[in-house]
Amino acid sequence: MADKLGFMLVPGSCMHYRRKQRFAEDRKVKVGRNVFFMMKDQELTNREKNNLLLFLEDVHGEYLTS
């Protein structure tokens, strides 16, 4: 669904708590116990992009490049 709207799901652990609070009302998606936020690529900060790459590396066990 998020993809069809032009968003990607970013784990809450990759975002700063204040940014999570800012986007929580309309972009928060809960999948089981995990919380994700619908974000566009250009909305992510450099730190969030790096955290997302580290998250994906941890999940997939390999380094992904953008």
C-alpha positions in Angstrom: 0.0 0.0 0.0 2.8 2.5 1.0 4.6 1.7 -2.3 1.5 2.6 -4.3 1.3 5.9 -2.6 5.0 6.6 -3.3 6.3 5.9 0.2 8.6 3.4 1.7 8.4 1.9 5.2 11.2 3.0 7.5 11.5 1.2 10.8 11.0 3.4 13.8 14.4 2.4 15.2 16.0 4.3 12.3 14.4 7.6 13.2 14.9 10.2 15.9 12.2 10.2 18.5 11.1 13.8 17.8 10.7 13.0 14.1 8.7 9.9 15.0 6.4 12.1 17.1 6.0 14.6 14.2 5.0 11.9 11.7 3.2 9.6 14.1 -0.3 10.9 13.5 -0.7 10.2 9.8 2.2 8.0 8.8 2.6 5.4 11.5 2.1 1.8 10.5 2.2 -1.0 13.1 3.0 -4.5 11.9 2.7 -6.9 14.8 5.0 -5.4 17.5 7.1 -3.4 15.0 6.4 0.2 14.1 7.2 1.7 10.7 6.7 5.1 9.2 5.7 5.9 5.6 8.4 8.2 4.3 9.6 9.4 1.0 13.3 9.1 0.1 13.8 12.9 0.0 12.3 13.3 3.4 14.9 11.2 5.1 17.9 12.8 6.8 21.4 11.5 6.0 21.6 9.9 9.4 18.2 8.1 8.8 19.4 6.9 5.5 22.6 5.5 7.1 20.5 3.9 9.9 18.2 2.3 7.3 21.1 0.8 5.4 22.6 -0.6 8.6 19.1 -2.0 9.4 18.9 -3.7 6.0 22.4 -5.0 6.3 21.6 -6.5 9.7 18.4 -8.1 8.4 19.9 -9.4 5.1 23.4 -10.0 6.3 25.0 -8.2 3.4 25.9 -4.6 2.6 23.4 -2.8 0.3 24.3 0.3 -1.6 21.9 3.0 -2.7 
